[in-house]
């Protein structure tokens, strides 16, 4: 049997949530070491104000480096919380930073992978904010600020974001179906994997004469979440906190059945 290819997203690692970090470390040691590859599709960290904010000896960074050194390919995509992950971070962890979106091969199938926020078009204010902070010149100016000032600005932006999203209809913050179909058509794929929305599910899609699916990864606030891809079955799973790693189906998702890639 081929080794599973694993996809996770939205861990939002932060010192204030040690149980999540513990779950992640256990996941890397007990699950990812047997994987053909591990993909982290954004928001690995709650915030990232620059690679110079870490020393490299943090437990999660050391664990990712050990995973890479042991031979498991590690791919990481920027999210809306950690879009400033850079080459120094990649060197520390041995990870390959992927552009968003990207097309990869999963057991022979072409799959579109993205963090997911670029598909959320119902909130024009966020769309404009995303364009601003993804601009290389904006990032250059921000990273030139003293570290303390970057941390202060990040905390302020986070507080504003939490206050604002609390007033929005959740449907506005979800992906736009038209954007999903357009992205899949543009990249010529039947399968899409993303995170960001914190709404884990497998959505079956009709793409012209072909069937496909959109796999939405769960966040790690209340439990761990992983999409485990074997050659004949792709399954969204979860683990409860604290660190049990006892597999169970992720809420709202099952094995894809008739839409499963062959």
N, C-alpha and C positions, 0 to 999 in steps of 0.2 A: 504494500500500500504506500502511496506517495505521502510525504510529510504534509501536514496541513499548512495552508497559508492563512495567517491571522491578520485581522483588521480591528483596530480599536481607535477610539477618538474621545475627546471631551473628558479627559481625566481631571483637568483643572487642578493639577498638583499644587499644594500650598501648605506651608508649615502649620496653618490653622486646622488642617484636616489630616492628621497623621494616619488615620485608619486607611485612607485612600492610598497614601504612599506605601504603607505596609502591604496592602493588597497588590499594588503594582509590582513591588519588589518580589513578592511571592509568585506572581504571575510570570515574571521574567525568568525566575529560577525553575519553576515547575512546569510551565506550559510552553513558553517561547523557545526554550532550549531545544525542544523537539520539533520546531517549526521549520518549514522550508523558507519562510520569510515572515517578518513582522512589519506591518504597515501601521503607522500612527497618523491618523488623518486630521491633525490639528487640535489645538487647545490641550496639548499635553500639560501645559502649565497655565495656572490662573492668570499670570501676568509674566511678561518677559521684557525687561527694559534695556537689554543689551547683554551680550556674552560676557562683558567685563563685570557683571553683577554676581557671577559665580566663580568659584575657585577651581572646580573640577573634581573636588573630593566629596561632593554631596552624594549621599547614598544612591539616589536614583540615577545620577550621571555615571557613577562608577559601575552600577549594575548594567546599564545599557552598554557601556564600554566592554564589560566582561562578556555580555551576550554577543556583541560583534566580534570580539577576539576569539570566541569559541566557534565562530563560523556561521552564525545565523545572520543573514542579510537584514539590516534594519533600515527602513525607509520612513522619513518623517516629513510631513507637510505642515506648512504654516496654518494656524487658525486665526480667528479674530482676536484672540488673547495673546498669542505668542508669535505674531507676524515678524518680530525682530530677531528670531532665531537666526544665527549667522554661521559663517564658516568655522569660527573658533569652536562653537558648540558642536558642529558636525565632526570636527577633529577630535574633540574630547570624548565623544560617544562612539565614534566610528560609524555614524549614521550617514546616509545619503539624503540630502534635502531635495525634495521633489517640488517642481512647479505645480501650482494649482490653477487649472485642473491638469491631470496627467492621464494617459492611457497605459495600462499595464497588462501583462498576461497572467491569468490565473488558471492554471491547469489547462493551458491551450486556448482559453477564451479571452478575447479582448474586453477589458473592463475599464470604464471611465471612473476615476476616483477624484474626489474633491472634498474640501472641508465642508462645503455646503452653503456658506453664507452668500456666495455669489449668485445662488439660485433664489434668494429671498428678495424679491423685487417689490413686495407690497409696502415697504417702508422706505420712501424716498430719502428721508433724513439719514437712515443708516447707509443706504447705497452711496450717498455723497460722502459720508464719513469714511467708508471703506476705501473709496477711490483716493481720498486725501492721504490716509495713513499708509496705503500701499505705494504711494508715489516715492521713488528713490530719493528725490531731493528733500521731501519732508522727513524721511527716515534719516538722511544724512544730518540734517539740522538737529533733529531730536537727539540722535546719538552723540552729538557734539556737546550736549549739555552735561553739567556735572551729574554724577550718579544720584546724589541726593535729590536734585531737582527732577530728574526723570522719575524717580520713585514717587515723589510728591504729585507730579502731574498724572501718573498712572493711577494712583489712589483716587484722585479727584475725578478722573474720567470714569473710573469704575463705579464710584458712588453716583455719579450723574446717570450712568447707563442703567444701573439697578432701579433708580427712582423712575426713570422714563419707561423702561420696559414693563414695570409694574402697572402702568396705565394703559398699555396697548392690548388689543385683542390678540390672543395667541395665534389666530389664523393669519394675521398680518405678518407675523414673524416666521411663518412656515414657508417652505419652498413654493414657488409659483409653478403649477403644473405645466404651463406653456414653456417656461424656461427649462424644465426638466426634459421635455420632449425635444426642444430645440437643441439642447446640449448633446443629447444622445444621437440625434440625427446628424449634427455637425461632426461628431467623432465616429460615426458609423458603428455604434455599439448597441447591444441589447441589454447590457448589465451596467448598473450604476451603483456605486457605494459611496456614502457620505455620512457625515455627522452633523454637528452644529445645532440642530433643532431640538435635541434631547427628546425625540419622539421615536424610540426604537420600534421598527416594524419592517416587514417585507411587503412591498407594494407590487403586485403583479401589473404589468403594463401590456397594452396592445400597441405595437409599433408597426403600423401598416399591416402586412400579412404575417409578421413575426410576433412572437411573444417574448417578453423580457421581464425584468424586475428591477426595482429600486430598493436597495438594502440600506436602511437607516440605522446607524450605530447608536447605541445608548450611551448616556453619560455615566460617570462614575460617582455621582453624588451619594446615591443610596445603595448602589451595588456595582460590581464590576460588569463589564459588557464586552463581548468579543464576537466577531463573525468568524467562524471556523470553516474554511473552505477545503473540502476534500474533493477528489476528482468527480465523485458522483453525488455529493450532498454538500450544500452550503447551509450552515445552521447558525442562527443568532442565539448566543448563550449569555447567561449572567452568573455572577457569584455574589452571594450576600456578604456584607461587612458584619463583623470582622472576618478575617481571612479564612473562609472555609474552602473556597475554590470547588465547591460542590456544584456540578453543572446542572443547570435547569434551563428550560426554554425562556428566552427573553419575552417580556410582556408584549403581546400583540404580534408575535412572529413565530413561525414554525419552519420546518424544512420546506424549501420552495416548491416541492412537488413538480407539477407539469412544466413549470417555467425553468426548472433547473438546467444549467448549462450541461450540454453533452459533449 
